[in-house]
Amino acid sequence: MSRLGLIAGNGQFPLLFAEAARAEGVEIVAVAQEGETPAEITALLPEVTWVRVGELGKIITTFQQAGVTQAVMAGGINKAGAMTNIQPDARGLAFIGKMPNLKDDVILRGLAQELEGEGITVIESTRYLSALIPEIGVLTSAKPDTQQWDDIQLGVTVAKEIGRWDIGQSVVVKRGTVFAVEGAEGTSAAIRRGGELGGAGTVVVKVSKPQQDLRFDVPAIGPETIAVMHEVGTAVLAIEAHKTLMIEREALLTKANKVSIRVVAVSVNSDR
């Protein structure tokens, strides 16, 4: 692979991907989203084209002119903001018109199909980031107690169901009661809401959706997740093993240990 396209969304994910890919000798041609992608990407990569959310035609043209035949989608788009700030070009407008609904999975799969129809194959966004994908186990020095393990299992069940309806990926649970489910507001806002309602000691569970295409839509957590949990007194974070990206993994776990938040990676088919 001589050149790889990167459709960069928000957060640290696209920056980490760019760094890891370049360390492997891969030349990156990036398309960054105005108002979403961190400006630091221009310091990492020599070829960055900025587009407005919805400019699908410009993305395709940029890659084709650069000779890109494989691409990655890394980082999300603020869905609530995108609904009001989207500025599609003609190709983007036609794409939106073909969508049966605006669910995340439908949009992302449709975008992948549009790219592949132009000779640009979408590959997995975790290709160079395997060290940030956890195996099953307790990741911090302390582990959950019996009640917290029970809450984790309830959270996994509920999160998979809301994911099936493309509502969100995270839930907040305490002593057998669900206090928040993630919607369009995102994980951090759901954690705050659940912590405010449930008080100290809540358990946060984040998993992939049953229908999720992990090539371009990977659940992710980072140090900021732990910071929000600490603000509201959350006790445990459970994530899905093999399917969750831990942004800045070492910093995340160091922070979690410091504030006594237990972090575990679980199989959805296992209770430990």
N, C-alpha and C positions, 0 to 999 in steps of 0.2 A: 504494500500500500504506500504509494508515494505522496498522495495528498488526501486529506480527509476533511470533509465539511463539518462544521459545528454550528448548529442552530442554538445559540446561547440564550437561555432565559434568565430568571432572577436568581439571587442567592449565590453561594460560594461554589455550588456544584460545577458550573461551566468553567470556573477558574481552576478548580482542582483537576478537572478532566484535561484542560489545556496543558497544565503543567505536567501531568502524568504522561500524556501522549507525546509531548515534545521530548520528555526524558527518554522515551523509547525511539526517538529519531523520526517521529511522524510529523509531517508538515501540515499545519492546520490552516484552513481557510474558514474564517468565522463570519457569521451573520449575527449581529447583536440587536436586541429589541430596545428601541428608545423608551426610556422611562422604566425599564425592567432590568436589563443587564448591567452589572456593576461596571463603572467606567474603567476600573483597573484592568479590564481585559485588553485594552489598547496597549498597556505596558507589557503584556505577556506575549502578544501575537502581532506579527508584522502586517497581517492581512485581516482587517476587520471592516466589514460593511455594516453601517447602521441602517435599520429599517424601522418603519412604524408597524405596530401590531396589525396584522392583516395583509401586509404587502407580500403575498405569496409569490406573485410573479417576479418580484425583485429578488427574492431568495433563490428561486430556481435559476434565473438568469445569472446571478452572481456565481453560483456553483458551476453552471455549464461553461461560462467564460473562463473559469479557473481550471477546467478539466476534472472536476470532482465527480466521482462515480459512487462514492460511499459517504454517508453522513451520519452524524449523531445528533440527537436532541437531548440537551442537558440543561436542567433548570426549568422552573415553571413560569407561568404567567399569572399575575394577579387577576383572577377571574372577575371579581367584582369591579375592578378598575377597567379591565379590558372591555366589559360590556358597554361602558360609556365612552372610552377613549379609542376604540378600534377605528382604524382608518384604512380599510382595505383598498387595494388596487383592483383593476378589472379581474385579474385571475383570482384574487382573494374573495371578491364579491361573488363570483361564479361558484367558488368552492363553498362559501357559506350558504348560498342558495340551494345547493345539493344536499346539505346536511339534514337528516330527518329530525335531529334535535341538537342541542348544544351541550350534551354531556361530554365530560372530559375524554372518556375512552373513545367515543364516536369521533370527536374532533381529531384526536391524535392518530387514530387508525386511518382516518380519511386523509390526513396530511401525509402520512407515510405512503399511502397509495398514490397520492398526487406526485410525490417525489419519485417513487419507483416507476411511475408511468413515464417519467422523463429520463429514465436511465440512472437514477440516483438511489442506490439501495440504502435503507436505514438499518444500521447495525446497533448492537447493544451499547448503551451509554456507560456501562460499568467495565468495559473491556480492559482498561488499564488501571482499574481501581479495586481489584479483588481483595487487597489488604484491608479495605474499608467495609467489607461485607462480613458480618459476624457469623460464626458457627453457633450451634446450640450451646447454651450454658449461661452461668452467672458471670457477668463481665466486670462487676465491681467487687470490692473486698467483702461487702456484706450481702447477704441474700434475703429474699422475702420470707416472711413467716407464713404459717399455714393459711391464715385468713387472706393474706395478700396473694398467695398462689391461687386460692379459690376465686378471688376477684380477677386475677389475670385470665383464668379460664372463661369466666363470664364475659370479660372484655373482649377476648378473642372471638367468642361466639357472636356477640352483638356487632363487633366491628366488621366481621365477615358479612353479616346480613346487611348492614347499611352500605357496605361496599358493593354488594350485589346490585343495589339500586343506584349506585354511583352517587351516593350522598357525601361520603367522606371516608377517611381511613382510620380515624382515631376516636376513642371513647374514654371517658373518665368515670371510674367506678370507685365505690367505697362500701365495704361491708354488704355486698350483694345488691347494691343499688346503683343504677346508672344515673349519673348527675349531668352528663353532657355528651353529646355526639357531635362530631365535626361536620360542619356544613361548608358553605362557600367562604366562610370567614378564615378558614385555615386552622392548622393544629395549635398554634400558640394561643389564639383567641379562645379555642375550645378548652384548652388547659386552664386558662384564667377563669372562664365561666364555670367550669366544673369545680375548680378549687374554691371559688367564692361560694358556690352552693353547698359543696360537701364539706368544706373546712379542711383542716390539716389532715394528712394521712391518706389522701386519695391515691389511686392507682391509674396510671395512664397506659393505654394499650394502643399500639399503632401497627397495622398489618397491611398487606397488599389486598387489593380487591380481587375477588375470585376470577374476574374476567380481565384483569390488568395485563397489559402487554409490557413486560419488563425491559424490552428493548429501549423504550423511550419514556417510561413512566415508573420510576423507582421511588418507593417511600424513602424519605430521608429525615434524619435528625442531626442536630449539631449542638455545639456548646450553648447556643441561644435557647435551645429547647430546655436544657438543664437550668438555665438562668430563670426562665419563666416558671418552671416547676418549683424552683426554690422560692420564688416570690410568693406563691400561694400555698406552700407547705406540702407539696406532693411528696409521697414516700417512695414510689416505685415507678419505673418506666419499663414496660415490656414491649419488645419489638420482634418482628418475625425474622427468624434466622434464615440466612441464605438469600433474603429478598429485601433487605433494608440497607441503605447507604448511611454510614456513620461519618458525617462531615467532620474533619479534624478529630479523628477517633481518640487519640491520646489526650488531647485537651478536654474533650467531652468527658472521658472517664476520670481524669484527674479532678475536674470540677465536681463530678457526681460524688466521688469518694470524699472530697473535702466537705460537702454539704450534706453527707449521709443520705444520698438518694441511691437506691438500689436499681441497677440496670441489668436486665436479663434479655437474652435472645431465646425465643421459644419456637418450637415446631407447633403448627396449628393442630397437629394430631397427637401432641404429647402434653401431659400435665406437669412436666418438670423440665 
